Structures are given as C-alpha cells and as structure tokens.
Amino acid sequence: MELLMRNHTATLVELDTPVLKHICTSLQAGLKSHEVAISSQCAAALEHLAAFHFNATSDDRDSAVKVSKHRTKPTAIGPFPPSYRRARAAPLPRDPFSALAAHLAREPELFSSQLAVLLNMIVFEDCANQWSLSRPLLALILSNPAYFASWKQSILQQQVCTPSHPADPPPP
C-alpha cells in the first residue's frame, strides 16, 4: 500500500468513494497492528495520502500546474453498458484533487478517524515505532484543524477532571 500511495496517489483518489474508504479502513487496521513493519508502512501510506490532500488544498500553487504534475494516463471505462454508467452515483471529477475533495465531502470522517487513531496510539500507548506513526500527523492536523482542536480540548478536560488532578475549587 505504501508504494501505491507514494507513486500512484492521483490514480487511487480517482477510484470510487467506497473503494477509497475501504483502503483507508485497511490502513487504519494496519496502524493498529502489533507488527511494527505493517503499522510503519500503513503510516507511510497515510502520510502520502494526507500530504496529497494538504498540497491540493494549499493556496500557494496554481491548480493547473498541480493537475499536470500528478495526472496519469486515463483508464478505459470498461465494457459497461451506458445504462450502468447512468445508474451509478454522480461521477467523480477527472481532476485528482477535485476527486479527493469530493470523497471527503461524501465521507467527512475519512481523515479525522485516522487522526484520532494515530493521536491515541502515540499519546496513550507504548509504541515501538512512535516516530513512524507520527509522520502523517502534520498533514492530518493541518487538514483537520477543527477535529484536532476538539481532540485536544477533550484531552485537557479529561486531565482537569481526573482524581489525581482535582478541579480547582471555585473562588470564594
């Protein structure tokens, strides 16, 4: 998966939303694996996908340059009858950046669930590959600032209310 995400991200994001969601679910399961090599490769694959999304949403580049840089050869539609193509959901745009944005509009929790898993693993679990797991964090946090702020706030609330750190008594 890591090689696919590194070299063919533009092609993968042009797949249907359920397929991309299944890939992300598989990556999430791999992140939770006790096998260090598997979780590290899944983190690297997730980093490539999150960086692709962040680069797509950054305003410092011209979208035409981005599309020409990441464009792959068009694939054949296949031997499907025209009625099948019309019966399917609205097609994703051929631009890979627009396709990823459409996926995230259909499945808004696609990246936030990945971020939640990584943050919980890094902060609360003893991981042998903490550095590898932390690699996708920057792109995921920058892509999901609202979710990161809410996660941070919930952690702070939990710390304030724990018995070892009782909440401050109200002022007299």
Secondary structure in CASP SS format (residue, H / E / C, confidence):
PFRMAT SS
TARGET T0000
AUTHOR 0000-0000-0000
METHOD secondary structure of the structure
MODEL  1
M C 1.00
E H 1.00
L H 1.00
L H 1.00
M H 1.00
R H 1.00
N H 1.00
H C 1.00
T H 1.00
A H 1.00
T H 1.00
L H 1.00
V H 1.00
E C 1.00
L C 1.00
D C 1.00
T H 1.00
P H 1.00
V H 1.00
L H 1.00
K H 1.00
H H 1.00
I H 1.00
C H 1.00
T H 1.00
S H 1.00
L H 1.00
Q H 1.00
A H 1.00
G H 1.00
L H 1.00
K C 1.00
S C 1.00
H C 1.00
E C 1.00
V H 1.00
A H 1.00
I H 1.00
S H 1.00
S H 1.00
Q H 1.00
C H 1.00
A H 1.00
A H 1.00
A H 1.00
L H 1.00
E H 1.00
H H 1.00
L H 1.00
A H 1.00
A H 1.00
F H 1.00
H H 1.00
F H 1.00
N H 1.00
A H 1.00
T H 1.00
S C 1.00
D C 1.00
D C 1.00
R C 1.00
D C 1.00
S H 1.00
A H 1.00
V H 1.00
K H 1.00
V H 1.00
S H 1.00
K H 1.00
H H 1.00
R C 1.00
T C 1.00
K C 1.00
P C 1.00
T C 1.00
A C 1.00
I C 1.00
G C 1.00
P C 1.00
F C 1.00
P C 1.00
P H 1.00
S H 1.00
Y H 1.00
R H 1.00
R H 1.00
A H 1.00
R C 1.00
A C 1.00
A C 1.00
P C 1.00
L C 1.00
P C 1.00
R C 1.00
D C 1.00
P H 1.00
F H 1.00
S H 1.00
A H 1.00
L H 1.00
A H 1.00
A H 1.00
H H 1.00
L H 1.00
A H 1.00
R H 1.00
E C 1.00
P C 1.00
E C 1.00
L H 1.00
F H 1.00
S H 1.00
S H 1.00
Q H 1.00
L H 1.00
A H 1.00
V H 1.00
L H 1.00
L H 1.00
N H 1.00
M H 1.00
I H 1.00
V H 1.00
F H 1.00
E C 1.00
D C 1.00
C C 1.00
A C 1.00
N C 1.00
Q H 1.00
W H 1.00
S H 1.00
L H 1.00
S H 1.00
R C 1.00
P C 1.00
L H 1.00
L H 1.00
A H 1.00
L H 1.00
I H 1.00
L H 1.00
S H 1.00
N C 1.00
P H 1.00
A H 1.00
Y H 1.00
F H 1.00
A H 1.00
S H 1.00
W H 1.00
K H 1.00
Q H 1.00
S H 1.00
I H 1.00
L H 1.00
Q H 1.00
Q H 1.00
Q H 1.00
V H 1.00
C C 1.00
T C 1.00
P C 1.00
S C 1.00
H C 1.00
P C 1.00
A C 1.00
D C 1.00
P C 1.00
P C 1.00
P C 1.00
P C 1.00
END
